[in-house]
Amino acid sequence: MRAALCLALAAFAATAAERIETVAGTGEKQLGLFEGRAAQVNIGQPFGVEFGPDGGLYITEVENHRVLRLDLGSGAVKTVAGSGRKGHSGDGGPAAEAALDEPYEVRFDGAGNMYFVEMAGQVIRRVDKAGGRIATIAGTPGVKGFGGDGGPAAKAEFSNPHSIAIDLEKNHLYVADIGNHRIRRIDLRTGLVETVAGNGEAKLPQEGVAAGTPMMEPRALYIEGRNLWIALRNGHSVWKMDLDTRRLERIAGTGAQGYSGDGGPAKLATMNGPKGIAVSGGHVYVVDTENQAIRDIDLKTRTIRTIAGSGPAGRGYGGDGGPATEAKLDRPHGICAGRDGAVYIGDTNNHRVRAIR
């Protein structure tokens, strides 16, 4: 009787655990179809994933310099920005005809306009919802540097901007300016840019007021309510900044490189190069890229666990249809949570978008 009960409980636990599947991509990275079925369109190095206001899953494709839209219901994929050519062109015209330079992350404002950051291009661009036309709103194309605070964002310089987040309430766009070790903010109404955290030093921040404190390579940003969540790539940690008081708090990671802490306090855990972050339902989901893992921080208990990926030795591809923690990932980057309760990731070097359910 007891043995039978144990077997039943084990079967239930296996069923209840997170499972993983591929929802788009063929595993091939070369430029192929511009639209078609999700299992037929190549998605070379997917980074950012984000749901748009229309319910579509938008994917930034770094290898082929495009932004794609996946309809999860029909399984159809369509290119919405980028011609497949690397470069900077097309402002004022249709977004699908423009040349892009490594789009890394995509977001939407309250009006439904699409924004994405081109890390190699050193710019942020917008696609108008109404006409589908593209414009550069921040950065000097192809110029890597630091400058422009207090002036127009369109004349500013950035150094490998990687992540963006939009404060819908205040109409501000935040930029993870990696190479400048700063988080910068663009007022979408006035077009002006300023630094809100970081002083250019490649050091871990201190808890407290963000102004003037170091900000070591801010890699990923996410806004939830009045909080800006920050993942530090070489700082191996996750932080929260109150957007009103601009005070910083460390949430997870000691700052040391490693892979430890599952089941315990998130602040005592170690990570290795986190490059993606999303917040939903009281949980912070972190792409622990160099550990080939997705970590989940429970904000109620402040504990951490791995929900996908089998750890640093599990780099590769495999596991679809089975337990997510037994799957192999290959340097995943972007992450978002869907209304269906699934977590979606850009499994970058596997050239696939995968869902953890």
WOBELKA-V179212 format. One record per residue. N is the residue number from 1. RES is the residue in one letter. PSI is psi as a letter, one per 20 degrees, with the letter a starting at -180 (999 if undefined). D_LAST is the distance of its C-alpha to the last C-alpha in Angstrom with 1 decimal. Layout:
BEGIN
n->[N;N]
res->[RES;RES]
psi->[PSI;PSI]
d_last->[D_LAST;D_LAST]
END
This chain:
BEGIN
n->[1;2;3;4;5;6;7;8;9;10;11;12;13;14;15;16;17;18;19;20;21;22;23;24;25;26;27;28;29;30;31;32;33;34;35;36;37;38;39;40;41;42;43;44;45;46;47;48;49;50;51;52;53;54;55;56;57;58;59;60;61;62;63;64;65;66;67;68;69;70;71;72;73;74;75;76;77;78;79;80;81;82;83;84;85;86;87;88;89;90;91;92;93;94;95;96;97;98;99;100;101;102;103;104;105;106;107;108;109;110;111;112;113;114;115;116;117;118;119;120;121;122;123;124;125;126;127;128;129;130;131;132;133;134;135;136;137;138;139;140;141;142;143;144;145;146;147;148;149;150;151;152;153;154;155;156;157;158;159;160;161;162;163;164;165;166;167;168;169;170;171;172;173;174;175;176;177;178;179;180;181;182;183;184;185;186;187;188;189;190;191;192;193;194;195;196;197;198;199;200;201;202;203;204;205;206;207;208;209;210;211;212;213;214;215;216;217;218;219;220;221;222;223;224;225;226;227;228;229;230;231;232;233;234;235;236;237;238;239;240;241;242;243;244;245;246;247;248;249;250;251;252;253;254;255;256;257;258;259;260;261;262;263;264;265;266;267;268;269;270;271;272;273;274;275;276;277;278;279;280;281;282;283;284;285;286;287;288;289;290;291;292;293;294;295;296;297;298;299;300;301;302;303;304;305;306;307;308;309;310;311;312;313;314;315;316;317;318;319;320;321;322;323;324;325;326;327;328;329;330;331;332;333;334;335;336;337;338;339;340;341;342;343;344;345;346;347;348;349;350;351;352;353;354;355;356;357]
res->[M;R;A;A;L;C;L;A;L;A;A;F;A;A;T;A;A;E;R;I;E;T;V;A;G;T;G;E;K;Q;L;G;L;F;E;G;R;A;A;Q;V;N;I;G;Q;P;F;G;V;E;F;G;P;D;G;G;L;Y;I;T;E;V;E;N;H;R;V;L;R;L;D;L;G;S;G;A;V;K;T;V;A;G;S;G;R;K;G;H;S;G;D;G;G;P;A;A;E;A;A;L;D;E;P;Y;E;V;R;F;D;G;A;G;N;M;Y;F;V;E;M;A;G;Q;V;I;R;R;V;D;K;A;G;G;R;I;A;T;I;A;G;T;P;G;V;K;G;F;G;G;D;G;G;P;A;A;K;A;E;F;S;N;P;H;S;I;A;I;D;L;E;K;N;H;L;Y;V;A;D;I;G;N;H;R;I;R;R;I;D;L;R;T;G;L;V;E;T;V;A;G;N;G;E;A;K;L;P;Q;E;G;V;A;A;G;T;P;M;M;E;P;R;A;L;Y;I;E;G;R;N;L;W;I;A;L;R;N;G;H;S;V;W;K;M;D;L;D;T;R;R;L;E;R;I;A;G;T;G;A;Q;G;Y;S;G;D;G;G;P;A;K;L;A;T;M;N;G;P;K;G;I;A;V;S;G;G;H;V;Y;V;V;D;T;E;N;Q;A;I;R;D;I;D;L;K;T;R;T;I;R;T;I;A;G;S;G;P;A;G;R;G;Y;G;G;D;G;G;P;A;T;E;A;K;L;D;R;P;H;G;I;C;A;G;R;D;G;A;V;Y;I;G;D;T;N;N;H;R;V;R;A;I;R]
psi->[g;g;g;h;g;g;h;g;h;g;h;g;g;h;h;i;q;p;r;q;q;p;i;q;q;i;i;q;i;q;p;c;q;i;q;a;q;h;j;i;p;p;n;o;m;p;e;q;p;p;p;r;i;j;i;q;o;p;p;p;o;g;g;j;l;r;p;q;p;p;o;h;g;i;j;p;p;q;p;i;q;p;i;i;p;p;b;o;r;i;p;i;a;p;h;i;i;q;p;r;n;m;p;h;q;q;r;q;a;h;i;j;q;p;q;q;p;o;g;h;i;k;r;p;q;q;o;p;g;g;i;k;q;q;q;p;i;q;q;o;p;i;p;o;a;p;r;i;p;i;a;p;h;i;j;r;q;r;n;l;p;g;q;q;q;p;n;h;g;i;l;q;p;q;p;o;n;g;h;j;l;q;p;q;p;p;o;i;g;h;j;q;q;r;p;i;q;q;j;i;p;m;q;q;r;q;p;b;p;h;p;i;q;r;n;o;m;p;h;q;q;p;p;o;c;k;p;o;p;p;p;o;f;i;i;l;r;p;r;p;p;p;h;g;i;l;q;q;p;p;h;q;p;i;i;q;p;a;n;r;i;p;i;a;p;h;h;i;r;q;r;n;l;p;j;q;q;q;p;p;k;j;q;p;p;p;o;m;g;i;i;l;q;p;q;p;o;o;i;g;i;k;r;q;r;p;i;q;q;j;a;h;i;k;p;b;p;r;i;p;i;a;p;h;i;i;q;p;r;n;m;q;f;q;q;r;p;r;i;j;i;q;p;p;q;o;n;g;i;i;l;q;p;q;p;o;999]
d_last->[31.9;30.4;29.1;27.5;25.8;24.5;23.1;21.4;19.8;18.6;17.1;15.3;14.1;12.7;11.0;9.6;8.5;5.3;5.4;6.3;8.2;11.1;11.5;15.1;17.9;20.2;20.5;24.0;25.2;28.4;29.0;28.6;27.8;27.7;25.9;24.4;21.3;18.2;18.8;22.4;22.7;23.0;21.3;23.4;22.0;19.3;19.5;18.7;15.9;16.4;16.2;19.8;21.5;21.6;17.8;17.8;15.7;18.6;18.7;21.7;23.0;25.4;27.0;28.1;28.7;26.7;24.2;22.1;20.4;17.5;17.5;14.0;15.9;18.6;17.2;20.3;20.9;24.0;25.9;26.8;28.6;30.4;32.8;31.5;34.6;34.6;36.9;37.6;39.0;38.5;38.8;40.0;38.8;35.7;32.7;31.8;35.3;35.1;35.0;32.4;32.3;28.9;26.7;24.2;22.5;22.5;22.8;24.4;27.2;28.0;29.9;27.2;28.8;26.7;27.5;26.7;28.2;29.9;30.2;32.9;34.6;34.8;34.2;32.0;32.1;31.5;31.0;32.5;30.6;33.8;35.3;32.7;35.2;34.5;36.3;36.4;36.3;36.5;37.7;40.5;39.2;39.4;41.1;39.5;41.1;41.3;43.2;43.4;42.5;44.2;44.6;42.8;39.4;40.4;43.1;41.2;40.1;36.8;35.9;32.6;30.6;27.0;24.9;25.7;24.7;26.4;27.9;28.0;30.4;33.0;32.4;32.1;30.2;29.6;29.8;28.9;32.2;31.5;34.9;36.7;34.7;34.5;32.3;34.1;34.0;35.1;36.4;35.4;38.4;41.1;39.5;40.6;38.8;39.1;37.7;36.0;35.0;36.3;39.8;39.5;39.4;36.8;36.4;33.9;34.2;35.8;34.4;36.4;37.6;35.9;39.1;40.8;38.4;37.1;33.6;32.7;30.8;28.3;25.6;22.7;23.1;21.1;22.8;21.7;24.6;27.7;26.0;25.6;23.1;24.4;23.2;26.3;26.1;29.2;29.2;26.0;25.1;23.5;25.9;26.2;29.1;30.3;31.3;34.3;35.8;34.5;34.1;31.7;29.8;28.1;24.7;23.5;25.1;28.7;29.5;30.1;28.2;26.2;23.1;23.5;22.9;19.5;20.0;22.9;24.1;22.4;25.9;26.9;24.1;24.8;22.9;24.0;24.1;21.2;20.9;18.1;17.2;15.5;15.8;14.1;14.5;16.7;14.6;15.7;13.3;15.7;15.8;18.2;19.4;22.2;20.3;17.6;15.0;12.7;14.1;13.3;16.5;16.8;19.7;21.1;21.7;21.8;20.2;17.9;15.5;13.6;9.8;10.1;13.3;16.2;18.7;21.8;22.9;19.7;20.5;20.0;17.7;15.9;13.2;11.3;10.2;10.5;9.6;8.5;11.7;13.8;13.0;15.7;15.6;18.8;19.7;16.7;17.9;16.3;13.3;12.4;10.2;10.0;11.5;8.7;6.9;4.6;6.6;8.8;11.4;14.8;15.2;18.9;21.0;18.8;19.4;16.0;13.2;9.8;6.2;3.8;0.0]
END
